[in-house]
Amino acid sequence: MDQEQIISETFEKYEQYINPAMAKLFRFMGLAAVEHEASGEYICDTNGKKYIDCLGGYGVFSVGHRHPFVVEAVKKQMDLMPLSSKVLLNKPMADLAAALANITPGDLRYSFFGNSGTEAVEGALKLARVHTGRPNIVSTTNSFHGKTMGALSATGRELFRQPFQPLLSGFTHVPFNDIDALKKAVNELTAAVIVEPIQGEGGIIVPDDGYLPAVREICDKTGALLICDEVQTGMGRTGKMFASEHYQIVPDILCTAKALGGGVMPIGAFTARAAIWEQYITSPFLHTSTFGGNPLACAAALATIEVIRSERLVDRAAESGAYFIAKLNEIAARYPAVIKEVRGKGLMIGIELTREGVGGFLMAELINAGILVAYTLNNPKVIRIEPPLIITREAIDTVVSVLSEAVGQANEIIEDL
Ligand SMILES: Cc1ncc(COP(=O)(O)O)c(C=O)c1O
C-alpha cells in the first residue's frame, strides 16, 4: 500500500472508530506519521523516517525497543506456553517474584502481578486497607497514579477526576513536598500515604532531599503504610534501580510497571513487606487476576532485569542523565526567556518552559528533525525527556543540538512579541 494511503486510512479509522479529537490533535501537533518499526533508541515510521525516541513511551522503553535478549526470552516462552493454566505452578512468575524481592529496596518480599501501572496501584491501595483495617488514603496534588476508579481516586488532578465523581471515599490530597500538610492529614484512620518519589506526569517534580524520609517517619508514627508508586521512576530510570533509594527509604508497598516488561510485554506489580501480606496469606484469592503474572510477561520482565544488570543500565542512566542535564542547563542559561528550569534525576528529565505555547512549537521542531518528545499530562509547560537508558552520547548530542537551535528560534519569536 502507498505510504500516504496508510497515513490517511489510519487517520480516518482514528476519526471513525477511536476518537476524532485524537486524530485532530495528532494533525495539529504535526504528527502525521504512522509508527512502523523500532530498535534500540530509534523508531521508524511507514515513510522510513527515523526518530530518536526521547520519550521512551513515557518510561516504558528503558532497555530500548525490541532488546534482542528480551525478544528472545518472549519468543522462547511463546513457543512453550504464553498464558498460565492457573492450575499448575507458573515458574516464570515464581522466578520473577524472587527477582523482584532481590532488586527492590530493603525487606520488600511478596509480589502480585497485574498488567498495568493502574492495576499495581489498585492492588496496593486494597492491600493497605485490608492490612490496616483503616479507611483513608492520603495522596498528593498534581500526582498521577492511573485512571481506574481506585487509582484515579488517588490521582491528584481535578481535570481527570471531576467528570467521574463520586470517586472512592476516604481519599484526601495534600501538596507534594509539603511535610507540614502531610503531618496534619495523616492520622490513626489513615491506611496509607501514596506518593511518587519524583512526580512524573505532574511535570518531573523532584522533592527536597528530606521529604521522603519525613513521609516515612510520619507513616511510622501513625501506623499508616507508605506506598511508593515507582511505575515511572522504577527499573533504573532515575539512576538508581528504584528512586526510593535516592532518599534511603524503604516503602511498605512498592508499585512498578512500565519498564518492567522490557518494552515488549505489558506487566505491573506491587511488592510488599512480609508482615503486610498476612491477610492475603490467610485468603490467597482475595485479590486475583486472570492474565496477571502470565508466563509471557514474566519472561519479558526476567530478561529485562538481566539486561539492566548486565548492561549496567542503572549506572548508565545516572551518567547519561548528568551529561544530558548539564547540556540542557547550558541551553537554559543562554535562553532564560524560553526555559525556566531543567530538572530531574538520571534520565527522567523535565524542561520547564516560561510559556505554554512554546511547548507546541518546540515539539513540532523536534519531531520535524526526527526527535520524539512530549508534554507531561498534568503540565503542558513541561517537555519530558525519558529516552531509553541505552541512549548513546552521540544521540544525546544530536538532541541537544536540535533543541538548542529550536530554543534559539523560540527566543527570537518571544523577543518579537
Ligand atoms: C506514577 C504512575 N503511576 C501509575 C501510572 C498508570 O500506569 P498505566 O498507564 O500503565 O495504568 C502511571 C502512568 O503514567 C504513572 O506514571
The ligand as an SDF file (V2000), in Angstrom:
LIG
                    3D

 16 16  0  0  0  0  0  0  0  0999 V2000
    3.4840    7.0840   38.5120 C   0  0  0  0  0  0  0  0  0  0  0  0
    2.4420    6.3910   37.6850 C   0  0  0  0  0  0  0  0  0  0  0  0
    1.5860    5.5550   38.2750 N   0  0  0  0  0  0  0  0  0  0  0  0
    0.6430    4.8960   37.5760 C   0  0  0  0  0  0  0  0  0  0  0  0
    0.5270    5.0660   36.2060 C   0  0  0  0  0  0  0  0  0  0  0  0
   -0.5400    4.3330   35.4460 C   0  0  0  0  0  0  0  0  0  0  0  0
    0.0410    3.3600   34.6510 O   0  0  0  0  0  0  0  0  0  0  0  0
   -0.8010    2.6970   33.4480 P   0  0  0  0  0  0  0  0  0  0  0  0
   -0.9980    3.7500   32.4110 O   0  0  0  0  0  0  0  0  0  0  0  0
    0.0680    1.5450   32.9850 O   0  0  0  0  0  0  0  0  0  0  0  0
   -2.0800    2.2160   34.0240 O   0  0  0  0  0  0  0  0  0  0  0  0
    1.3990    5.9420   35.5500 C   0  0  0  0  0  0  0  0  0  0  0  0
    1.2870    6.1650   34.0950 C   0  0  0  0  0  0  0  0  0  0  0  0
    1.7700    7.1100   33.5390 O   0  0  0  0  0  0  0  0  0  0  0  0
    2.3840    6.6120   36.3040 C   0  0  0  0  0  0  0  0  0  0  0  0
    3.2360    7.4630   35.7270 O   0  0  0  0  0  0  0  0  0  0  0  0
  1  2  1  0
  2  3  1  0
  2 15  2  0
  3  4  2  0
  4  5  1  0
  5  6  1  0
  5 12  2  0
  6  7  1  0
  7  8  1  0
  8  9  2  0
  8 10  1  0
  8 11  1  0
 12 13  1  0
 12 15  1  0
 13 14  2  0
 15 16  1  0
M  END
$$$$
